[in-house]
Amino acid sequence: MYRWNTVLVQPLSVNINLTFSTCYAKNVTLVREGAFVKTAVIILGHGSRSRNADTAIRAVADGIKRDGEFAVVEHAFLQYVPPTPHEVIERCVGQNVDRIVIVPFFLQAGAHVTRDIPELIEKARKQHRQIDITVTDYVGAHPLMAKVVKELAKK
């Protein structure tokens, strides 16, 4: 048995359906076979030349950071403004993460979502084979978007 923050865990007998609040305090996620994984989340936006156009993505990233569920929360932009996805991925690698989850902050599946982001991810995977790099579906495809639109329309 191992003692981890006063929780006793027996190797190879961890119930993967359990989530310990102490895990979140340590910014790790309990995953398959009881392994603790340090996860980074990158919110990836388009970028804009317009001043302060990035405030929405920054606010989302800050909110997720405050929740403390993930070890690293960053934002990046494909065009016009820093930081670039490459810069942020390298920062995450430098923080010894085990997993990087990229969330495309796009409403539609245009060229960036269908071509540019997959190419970027493939290149990053080749450069950092030791890290599990995944990309989620784009934000606009999420079922809660209809609820968001309805809520905005009621204001």
Secondary structure, DSSP 8 states (H G I E B T S, - for coil): -EEETTEEE-TT---TT---HHHHHTT-EE-GGG-EE-EEEEEEE---SSTTTTHHHHHHHHHHHHHT-SSEEEEEESSSSS--HHHHHHHHHHTT-SEEEEEE--SS--HIIIIIHHHHHHHHHHH-TTSEEEE---GGGSTTHHHHHHHHHT-
